[in-house]
Every structure is written in C-alpha cells, then in structure tokens.
Amino acid sequence: MEQDTESRPSREPRRSGRATRGWPLAAVLLALILVLVLLGRFFQPPGLGDLFGSDTKDRTGPAVLKSIQDMNRHEGAAGAYQVVVDLEKDTRFLPDAIRGTRTLYVASGSVSAYVDFSGLGENAVTVDEERTTATLRLPHARLDRPFLDPERSYTVSKQRGLLDRLGDLFSDNPAGEQAVNVLAARHIGDAAKESDLTTRAERNTTAMLQGLLRALGFEKVTVTYG
C-alpha cells in the first residue's frame, strides 16, 4: 500500500501549468481589442466602423414646462446670418501635435428685432375728441438674443493633439462644441448690431399699427419712437 501511494503521480503541477499558459493569451487578446478600439476611435479605416457600430436610442423623457411668459411685443424684422468660426487653442512650450485644438465650424443663426409694448404708460396713446387722429409713443426697437440653428450648423474640421484625443476618451463631453457656439453667437450678435434690423422693425411696426387703427376708423395715425 505504501509503494502504490508513493508511485502515484501528482497532478497539481499540470493544473498550475495550464493556468500559467492562459495568461499570455488573455493579455494578447486584451491588447488586440484595445488597439482595434483606438484605431476605430482615431483613424477609422474603411470597414472597421461596422465592426464597432453603435445603435442610437432616444430615451429622453418628456419636456417639463418651467415657466410661461406673455409676449407683449411685436417682432418687426429678423435677419439670417452665417459665420465661419476658426477657433484655435494652443499650449505654451508644447507643439500642436501633442497639446492643442483647432476647430473650423460653420454656424447658421438668426436675430430678431422687436418693439416692446409691455412698459407703455397711459400717455403712450393720444386720441383727439373726434377719434380721427391717434398718436402713439413707443420705445425704440431692440435686438433679441441670437438663435443658432443646429440643423444648419456643422463642424468642418477639428484638429486635436495627442493629449486632447486621449482626454476625450475619459471625458463626459468629448469634442464638445460649446466654445465655438458661444463665439458664433457673439459674432452673429455683433453683425446684427451693425445692420439696420432695428430701423426695419420700427418701420414695419409703424405700418402694422397704422393699418390696424385705420381699419378702426382713424384717418391719421402718427407713431414716434424714443
């Protein structure tokens, strides 16, 4: 019995050898997957995009009404604008290939000009005794905030350094366009200020009020702004 026990071979080293041989294979597979993901992320060669294709599902909940505001104003004119934003961000002492971004973005938007009626006082409208003449005193037209149209705005090109590309992998908002959107809105707003939108808005508001009051029987309608 003792001889049989001593001559029985041990199987423990075999199991340990199999486990040891499995680690290099797992490491190679993990490295291969990582390389394919990086290639699909940065270089996107033909055919590789289908391998890591993704489905888009809209799980957005219903919109929640936060507030309601009465529109006591007349929009007399609106202008459509387009601007090409060329935004570059550099880092000192580092080449652009390592750290830096440059974005070429085409932004389309509009700006409205309106006359506000909400602050009119009792003396804003004067009518004579015969009710044939009316005088209206209104504030000057104002420019509304620029509105960017996301369906007609798009990125032409975006160049990023290696560190910026790696940072996008761990960012909640990779390659965000907030900076170029803010800059585009600023340029569109400046262009609207240099245009004649407010003058057009006052002229169109005057025509609207004159047509309305003349339909009510007034023969002479005067509209002033100040």
C-alpha positions in Angstrom: 0.0 0.0 0.0 2.8 2.4 0.8 4.5 1.7 -2.6 1.3 2.4 -4.5 0.9 5.7 -2.7 4.4 6.8 -3.4 4.4 5.9 -7.1 1.1 7.8 -7.8 1.9 10.9 -9.9 0.9 14.3 -8.7 -1.5 16.4 -11.0 -1.1 19.7 -9.2 1.8 21.0 -11.4 -0.2 20.3 -14.6 -3.1 22.4 -13.5 -0.8 25.2 -12.5 0.9 25.0 -15.9 -2.3 25.4 -17.8 -3.3 28.4 -15.7 0.1 30.0 -16.4 -0.1 29.4 -20.1 -3.6 31.0 -20.3 -2.4 34.4 -19.0 -0.3 35.4 -22.1 -3.2 34.5 -24.4 -5.7 36.7 -22.4 -3.2 39.6 -22.4 -2.7 39.3 -26.2 -6.5 39.4 -26.7 -6.9 42.4 -24.4 -4.2 44.3 -26.2 -5.7 43.4 -29.6 -9.1 44.7 -28.5 -7.6 47.9 -27.2 -5.7 48.5 -30.5 -8.9 48.0 -32.5 -10.8 50.4 -30.3 -8.1 53.1 -30.6 -8.0 52.6 -34.4 -11.7 52.9 -34.7 -11.7 55.9 -32.4 -9.0 57.9 -34.1 -8.2 56.6 -37.6 -11.4 54.8 -38.6 -10.1 52.8 -41.6 -12.7 51.5 -44.1 -14.7 48.6 -42.8 -13.6 49.0 -39.2 -16.5 51.3 -38.3 -19.0 48.5 -39.0 -17.2 46.2 -36.5 -17.8 48.6 -33.6 -21.0 50.1 -35.0 -23.4 51.5 -32.4 -27.2 52.0 -32.2 -28.8 55.3 -31.2 -31.8 55.1 -28.9 -33.7 58.1 -27.7 -34.5 57.6 -24.1 -35.3 61.2 -23.4 -38.2 61.9 -21.0 -41.0 64.4 -21.7 -40.1 68.1 -21.7 -41.0 69.9 -18.5 -42.6 73.3 -18.6 -40.6 75.6 -16.3 -42.3 79.0 -17.0 -44.7 80.9 -19.3 -44.1 84.4 -20.4 -46.6 86.6 -22.2 -45.2 88.1 -25.4 -46.2 91.8 -25.2 -44.1 92.8 -28.2 -44.1 92.9 -32.0 -41.3 91.4 -33.9 -40.9 93.7 -36.9 -37.8 92.2 -38.5 -35.4 89.2 -38.5 -32.1 88.6 -40.0 -30.4 85.3 -41.0 -26.7 85.0 -40.6 -23.9 82.6 -41.2 -20.4 82.8 -39.8 -17.3 80.5 -40.2 -15.6 80.2 -36.8 -11.9 79.3 -36.8 -11.0 78.7 -33.1 -7.5 77.6 -32.2 -6.3 76.8 -28.7 -2.5 76.4 -28.1 -0.5 75.4 -25.1 2.8 77.0 -24.2 6.0 75.1 -24.8 4.1 72.1 -26.4 3.7 71.5 -30.1 0.2 71.3 -31.5 0.6 67.6 -32.3 0.9 67.0 -28.5 -1.5 69.5 -27.0 -3.8 71.9 -28.8 -7.0 72.1 -30.8 -8.2 73.9 -33.9 -11.9 73.9 -34.9 -13.4 75.1 -38.1 -17.1 75.5 -37.6 -19.9 76.8 -39.8 -22.7 78.4 -37.7 -26.1 79.5 -39.0 -28.5 81.5 -36.9 -30.9 84.4 -36.8 -31.6 87.6 -34.8 -35.0 89.2 -34.3 -35.7 92.9 -33.7 -38.8 93.8 -31.8 -40.7 96.7 -30.2 -41.7 96.1 -26.6 -45.3 97.1 -25.6 -45.2 95.9 -22.0 -44.0 99.1 -20.5 -46.3 101.5 -22.2 -47.9 104.1 -19.9 -51.2 106.0 -20.0 -49.7 108.8 -22.2 -48.4 106.4 -24.8 -51.5 106.7 -26.9 -53.3 110.0 -27.5 -56.6 110.3 -29.4 -58.4 113.5 -30.3 -62.0 114.2 -29.5 -63.3 113.3 -32.9 -61.5 110.0 -32.7 -60.0 110.6 -36.1 -56.4 111.2 -35.1 -54.1 109.0 -33.0 -50.6 109.5 -31.8 -48.5 106.6 -30.4 -45.2 107.0 -28.5 -43.2 103.7 -28.4 -39.8 102.7 -27.2 -37.1 102.1 -29.8 -36.8 98.6 -31.2 -34.4 96.1 -29.6 -32.4 93.2 -30.7 -33.2 89.7 -29.3 -30.5 87.2 -28.4 -29.0 85.3 -31.4 -30.5 81.9 -32.1 -28.3 79.2 -33.6 -29.9 76.7 -35.8 -28.3 73.3 -35.0 -29.7 71.7 -38.2 -27.8 74.1 -40.4 -24.6 74.4 -38.2 -21.8 71.9 -38.6 -18.1 71.2 -37.9 -16.0 71.3 -41.0 -12.8 70.0 -39.3 -11.4 69.5 -35.8 -7.7 69.0 -35.2 -6.6 67.8 -31.8 -3.3 66.9 -30.2 -2.5 63.5 -28.8 -3.2 64.5 -25.2 -6.5 66.1 -26.2 -7.5 62.9 -28.0 -6.7 60.8 -25.0 -8.6 63.2 -22.8 -11.7 62.8 -24.9 -11.7 59.1 -24.1 -12.3 59.9 -20.4 -14.5 63.0 -20.9 -18.2 63.1 -20.3 -18.5 65.5 -23.3 -15.8 64.6 -25.8 -15.1 67.1 -28.5 -17.8 69.5 -27.2 -18.8 72.5 -29.3 -19.8 74.8 -26.6 -16.9 77.2 -27.1 -17.5 77.6 -30.8 -21.2 78.0 -30.3 -20.7 80.9 -27.8 -18.2 82.5 -30.2 -20.5 82.1 -33.2 -23.4 83.7 -31.2 -21.2 86.6 -30.3 -20.2 87.2 -33.9 -23.8 86.9 -35.2 -25.0 89.4 -32.5 -22.3 91.9 -33.5 -23.3 91.6 -37.1 -26.9 92.3 -36.2 -25.9 95.4 -34.2 -24.2 96.8 -37.3 -27.2 96.1 -39.5 -30.5 98.1 -39.9 -32.7 95.5 -38.2 -34.0 97.9 -35.5 -34.8 100.5 -38.2 -36.7 97.9 -40.2 -38.5 96.7 -37.1 -39.7 100.2 -36.3 -40.8 100.9 -39.8 -42.7 97.6 -40.0 -44.3 98.1 -36.6 -45.5 101.6 -37.7 -47.1 100.1 -40.8 -48.8 97.4 -38.8 -50.2 99.9 -36.2 -51.3 102.4 -38.9 -53.1 99.7 -40.8 -54.8 98.4 -37.6 -56.0 101.8 -36.4 -57.2 103.0 -39.8 -59.3 99.9 -40.1 -60.9 101.0 -36.8 -61.8 104.4 -38.3 -58.8 106.6 -37.6 -57.8 108.8 -40.5 -54.4 110.0 -39.3 -52.1 107.8 -37.3 -48.7 109.0 -36.1 -46.1 106.7 -34.5 -43.0 108.0 -32.8 -40.1 106.2 -31.1 -38.0 107.4 -28.2 
